[in-house]
Amino acid sequence: MRGKLTKNQQIAADLRTEIESGALAPGEAIPSEAQLMERYGFSRETVRAGVRTLVEEGLVTTGWGQGKYVREAYPPVIWDWSTMESRRRHEADGSKVGDQWASAVAADGHKPRQEVRVSIVEPPKRIRDLLQLGEDGLAVVRQRVRYVDNLPYALSDSYMPESLVAGTPLMEPRDVHAPGGVLASVGLIQVKYRDEIAVRMPTREEAEKLSLPVATPVAEHTRTGYDEDGKPLRCMVTILPGDRHVIRYEVDAD
């Protein structure tokens, strides 16, 4: 079998074996181009092609500095969007640690933390349309960087019409929560959600905030919440790196 491999495939196969056996550990730098050229006697371009194969497979990542590394394995966070933001569940356990996300992370034995920034903005057109804001309508946005065991795991931006939440705890630049949810605590009851999930490559700003290895895709989850009259109350956009999250749904097959 090995005799049928091209030169760059030989390099990829050998490094792949070292990674899968643990000889090259997660986070460890793989041999440099110069070291691989000396080991195999192949050209630099051939060595680069072999390593590029492993980058494309997701086994090797390129850092923002120099060098290439074995991709680190992050403990996956499971997002059960079937029950996340359920008022009944929130009333039962949402106040133990913080919001429901923090409670779910803590229940899995990990330490949750959030950095929160609040501002009043002219929202992007997509958000403006989802919230059915007029041309001059403003939104309050709560921007959160979410950490698990002090590692950045997700970005979560919640947009709400400024006219609905001005003067409420949602304007406070800190981690706020209440049994049943903060929106519900100020009389804004979400009775229906509409979800959209898009998978894409991150923007540079997202990659920097989340310390993402190069070529790591993200899932963009957008949840819009509506009241009983169908009026949109909030639009939450969550950015989830693909190497550390599982999104779960349960759907009744009526």
Disulfide bonds with the S-S distance in Angstrom:
none
